[in-house]
Structures are given as C-alpha cells and as structure tokens.
Amino acid sequence: MLHRISTKITDTFLSNNQEYSKEVYTYGIEIILSSLLGCISVIIISILIGSALEGIIYIAGLSLIRIFAGGYHADTYFKCNIITVSSFCVSLIVHKFCIKTSIINNPIVVIISALFVFTILALYSPVDNDYKPIDENDRSKFKIISIIIAFLIFFIVSFVYYLYGFSQALIGVSAMNIEAISIIISLLMKER
C-alpha cells in the first residue's frame, strides 16, 4: 500500500527528466511516509492516553540519536511501525512506574542509564544495516555525533527535571535506552 501511494506521489510531482530514476524517488517517499506513520501513530496513542508531551519528547529524542547511531531495522514498514509504537508504550509504562515509585528522583538512576547508553554508543555505534550502509569515512564522525546528541539529551532532560520538576522530560531517558537496546539487538541479529 505504501509503495502504491509513493508511486502515485512520484508520478504526480516528478517529471521524466529527473536526476535519479523514478524508483529512487519512490523509495525515498516510501521511507518518509513510513517514518511519518510511525511518528504519527506514537503521537496519536500518546494523545489518547493523555501523554502527548511524552510522545513528542520520545519521538524527538529517539529520532535525533537514531539518525547517527543506527540500530535494529525491521524488514517491513509494518514491523517497523509496530516496534516503534510498542517501544514507546513500554517506555511510557516504565517511565510512569519510575515516577509513581519515585525511583527516578534518585539521580543515580539517570547516571546509570546514561553510562549504559554512552558505553553502547562508544563501543558499537554507528550500526549500519543492509538498507543503510555507513561509509567508512563517516563511521567515526557518526559515533562522535551520536555520543554528543545523547549527552545533550541527557543534560537537557536532567536539567529540566531536577531544576524545574518537569517529569515528562524524563521520557527522553527511555528513548536513549531504547536506542541502546536497538543497537544491541541489531548486533545480535548480525551474529546469527
């Protein structure tokens, strides 16, 4: 279905004398539509359960780091979107549990989480896959960028929470942990 919609969009907006073939544009539009579908699904679910801000923060944090760090990629758009929505739901449940039990009030929890993420990023990122290979010249640059982005997200989340008590920001910690787990899963899948 996404392929059909992408083909129609390509046919509607592109002329025949483009720089790349029609298939390249169609594929690019498919990826954009699939990504939008996953993001919109998370936002809709988060609105329906009264956690719209958490949904936006989660998607923003995960998307920023994932561009440079890579991680597990599903083999179909449907699976990708199911995994995105499921990981958000699990993150939100853990997030709400940590706030309700005041576990997150202990800065040690955030520090341990940050150390886990930074260790995974430093050792294994970026992770490429068959659909998105990483040029060897970009590998070290992407690693540094992903670590900087993770550091900034942890810093901003901690700053906003510990100074202003804005607990919704802590979903960013969950997004970073999901990315680290995604990297581990991707590496395990490659070994099989």
Helices and strands as residue ranges (DSSP letters): H 2-13, H 22-48, H 52-69, H 77-100, G 103-105, H 107-124, H 136-164, G 167-170, H 171-191
